[in-house]
Amino acid sequence: CSKTLTQTVTEWTIPLAPTNVSLRNTGEAESLHVHWQKSSGSWERYQVTLHRADSRTLAKNLTVGMDTTHLELSGLIPGTHYVVQVTAIAGPYRVSSQDAEAWTFPLAPTNVSLRNTGEAESLHVHWQKSSGSWERYQVTLHRADSRTLAKNLTVGMDTTHLELSGLIPGTHYVVQVTAIAGPYRVSSQDAEAWT
């Protein structure tokens, strides 16, 4: 009498990568929204990884169920460039999407002041950095009566004050400081002074 031995071998097929991954700013300074499309086939779960674009520092590493196709990523740094990747996982296999990227909104500079330091043709503008990050500042000075542009200067991200020279004596001016991060611009409240 002969015996037949049966052995079952189980193996996974490699999943397909998620498609049409997008990372969007929905108007918030500290969150981004990631969305993707399921590929055909099957998988167990997704892993969503978010990195800072400049340093590749890991900001978020989340595992979500197989039916999830979107996620709100909160607790981020204002004015920062991020890159996201979505990975489909099936057994030992992991297949990642292409990267998608977006910026969070920067926060506006605060406590902007415009002062006359005793000169007839210059004013001094000063502001405080907000929390978070940004790329640069734009400082715009207008005549208060006509809103005619008098100065339009771009300065580095570490600058917090500036001397505005070559102005008209006895003139009322208004200044605004704008933080710029990627495509986003957020302006301070106006400050004013006379030469």
MITIZA-34717 format. One record per residue (C-alpha): chain; z negated, x negated, y; residue number from 1; residue in one letter. Coordinates in pm, whole numbers, padded with zeros to 5 digits. Layout:
<sites>
> cadena|pz|px|py|num|residuo
> A|Z|X|Y|NUM|A
...
</sites>
This chain:
<sites>
> cadena|pz|px|py|num|residuo
> A|00000|00000|00000|1|C
> A|00104|-00149|00333|2|S
> A|-00061|-00092|00671|3|K
> A|00129|-00066|00998|4|T
> A|-00045|-00212|01301|5|L
> A|00046|-00067|01637|6|T
> A|-00025|-00250|01961|7|Q
> A|00019|-00096|02305|8|T
> A|00113|-00318|02598|9|V
> A|00077|-00188|02953|10|T
> A|00253|-00340|03250|11|E
> A|00314|-00242|03611|12|W
> A|00646|-00235|03792|13|T
> A|00652|-00394|04134|14|I
> A|00615|-00133|04412|15|P
> A|00855|-00103|04704|16|L
> A|00736|-00206|05048|17|A
> A|00644|00064|05304|18|P
> A|00926|00121|05554|19|T
> A|00963|00208|05923|20|N
> A|00625|00066|06016|21|V
> A|00542|00123|06383|22|S
> A|00246|00021|06597|23|L
> A|00205|00224|06914|24|R
> A|-00019|00236|07215|25|N
> A|-00126|00594|07282|26|T
> A|-00270|00522|07626|27|G
> A|-00599|00370|07517|28|E
> A|-00730|00023|07606|29|A
> A|-00914|-00030|07275|30|E
> A|-00700|00136|07007|31|S
> A|-00352|00141|06854|32|L
> A|-00182|00383|06614|33|H
> A|00003|00257|06305|34|V
> A|00249|00477|06113|35|H
> A|00469|00409|05811|36|W
> A|00695|00584|05562|37|Q
> A|00633|00590|05190|38|K
> A|00899|00426|04978|39|S
> A|01024|00585|04658|40|S
> A|00832|00509|04340|41|G
> A|00459|00479|04290|42|S
> A|00164|00265|04402|43|W
> A|-00216|00282|04399|44|E
> A|-00316|00221|04760|45|R
> A|-00221|00057|05088|46|Y
> A|-00377|-00235|05268|47|Q
> A|-00338|-00240|05648|48|V
> A|-00394|-00577|05817|49|T
> A|-00398|-00625|06194|50|L
> A|-00391|-00971|06355|51|H
> A|-00396|-01097|06711|52|R
> A|-00041|-01215|06781|53|A
> A|-00142|-01528|06973|54|D
> A|-00386|-01678|06721|55|S
> A|-00318|-01477|06402|56|R
> A|-00692|-01405|06397|57|T
> A|-00767|-01113|06166|58|L
> A|-00879|-00808|06365|59|A
> A|-00870|-00533|06098|60|K
> A|-00834|-00527|05719|61|N
> A|-00841|-00172|05583|62|L
> A|-00763|-00018|05244|63|T
> A|-00645|00345|05242|64|V
> A|-00530|00591|04979|65|G
> A|-00179|00626|04845|66|M
> A|-00109|00945|05041|67|D
> A|-00197|00796|05381|68|T
> A|00091|00727|05621|69|T
> A|-00086|00674|05954|70|H
> A|-00406|00530|06088|71|L
> A|-00588|00489|06418|72|E
> A|-00705|00130|06470|73|L
> A|-00998|00136|06712|74|S
> A|-01246|-00114|06851|75|G
> A|-00971|-00349|06972|76|L
> A|-00965|-00581|07272|77|I
> A|-00801|-00441|07590|78|P
> A|-00482|-00617|07706|79|G
> A|-00419|-00788|07372|80|T
> A|-00100|-00834|07169|81|H
> A|-00142|-00730|06804|82|Y
> A|00073|-00749|06489|83|V
> A|00028|-00512|06192|84|V
> A|00148|-00526|05832|85|Q
> A|00119|-00255|05565|86|V
> A|00106|-00363|05199|87|T
> A|00170|-00137|04897|88|A
> A|-00048|-00227|04597|89|I
> A|00023|-00140|04233|90|A
> A|-00189|-00317|03972|91|G
> A|-00160|-00691|04036|92|P
> A|00145|-00653|04262|93|Y
> A|00145|-00646|04640|94|R
> A|00453|-00593|04854|95|V
> A|00425|-00606|05232|96|S
> A|00624|-00437|05506|97|S
> A|00787|-00614|05796|98|Q
> A|00558|-00678|06092|99|D
> A|00526|-00433|06380|100|A
> A|00366|-00522|06710|101|E
> A|00216|-00364|07021|102|A
> A|-00019|-00431|07312|103|W
> A|-00339|-00252|07405|104|T
> A|-00368|-00151|07770|105|F
> A|-00550|-00400|07993|106|P
> A|-00841|-00285|08207|107|L
> A|-00803|-00283|08585|108|A
> A|-00962|-00559|08793|109|P
> A|-01284|-00442|08961|110|T
> A|-01473|-00500|09288|111|N
> A|-01161|-00595|09481|112|V
> A|-01239|-00704|09836|113|S
> A|-01018|-00809|10127|114|L
> A|-01197|-01006|10399|115|R
> A|-01121|-01164|10730|116|N
> A|-01267|-01514|10738|117|T
> A|-01219|-01564|11112|118|G
> A|-00847|-01649|11107|119|E
> A|-00583|-01453|11299|120|A
> A|-00308|-01495|11038|121|E
> A|-00485|-01488|10701|122|S
> A|-00707|-01275|10478|123|L
> A|-00905|-01358|10165|124|H
> A|-00880|-01135|09855|125|V
> A|-01136|-01154|09574|126|H
> A|-01176|-00957|09249|127|W
> A|-01375|-00951|08925|128|Q
> A|-01221|-00983|08582|129|K
> A|-01263|-00686|08353|130|S
> A|-01353|-00727|07989|131|S
> A|-01074|-00793|07743|132|G
> A|-00759|-00992|07794|133|S
> A|-00440|-00994|08006|134|W
> A|-00153|-01231|08080|135|E
> A|-00150|-01253|08457|136|R
> A|-00229|-01074|08785|137|Y
> A|00002|-00940|09052|138|Q
> A|-00140|-00927|09404|139|V
> A|00043|-00699|09647|140|T
> A|-00040|-00678|10018|141|L
> A|00103|-00403|10240|142|H
> A|00075|-00314|10606|143|R
> A|-00153|-00011|10616|144|A
> A|00048|00177|10880|145|D
> A|00395|00157|10724|146|S
> A|00323|00044|10365|147|R
> A|00570|-00239|10431|148|T
> A|00530|-00512|10169|149|L
> A|00381|-00826|10322|150|A
> A|00296|-01031|10010|151|K
> A|00380|-01001|09640|152|N
> A|00224|-01282|09440|153|L
> A|00181|-01348|09068|154|T
> A|-00115|-01563|08964|155|V
> A|-00263|-01684|08638|156|G
> A|-00510|-01494|08425|157|M
> A|-00806|-01711|08530|158|D
> A|-00756|-01656|08905|159|T
> A|-01010|-01433|09085|160|T
> A|-00945|-01507|09453|161|H
> A|-00658|-01592|09682|162|L
> A|-00595|-01683|10045|163|E
> A|-00317|-01468|10195|164|L
> A|-00169|-01658|10489|165|S
> A|00122|-01614|10728|166|G
> A|00012|-01264|10830|167|L
> A|00051|-01085|11165|168|I
> A|-00251|-01109|11397|169|P
> A|-00432|-00783|11475|170|G
> A|-00279|-00596|11178|171|T
> A|-00438|-00361|10927|172|H
> A|-00356|-00458|10565|173|Y
> A|-00416|-00302|10221|174|V
> A|-00430|-00506|09899|175|V
> A|-00404|-00410|09531|176|Q
> A|-00457|-00634|09226|177|V
> A|-00274|-00545|08903|178|T
> A|-00360|-00677|08555|179|A
> A|-00050|-00726|08336|180|I
> A|-00046|-00741|07955|181|A
> A|00292|-00720|07784|182|G
> A|00469|-00410|07916|183|P
> A|00151|-00257|08061|184|Y
> A|00027|-00278|08419|185|R
> A|-00306|-00140|08542|186|V
> A|-00392|-00157|08912|187|S
> A|-00721|-00180|09096|188|S
> A|-00832|00047|09373|189|Q
> A|-00709|-00050|09720|190|D
> A|-00910|-00274|09950|191|A
> A|-00835|-00312|10321|192|E
> A|-00904|-00536|10617|193|A
> A|-00770|-00636|10961|194|W
> A|-00648|-00975|11074|195|T
</sites>
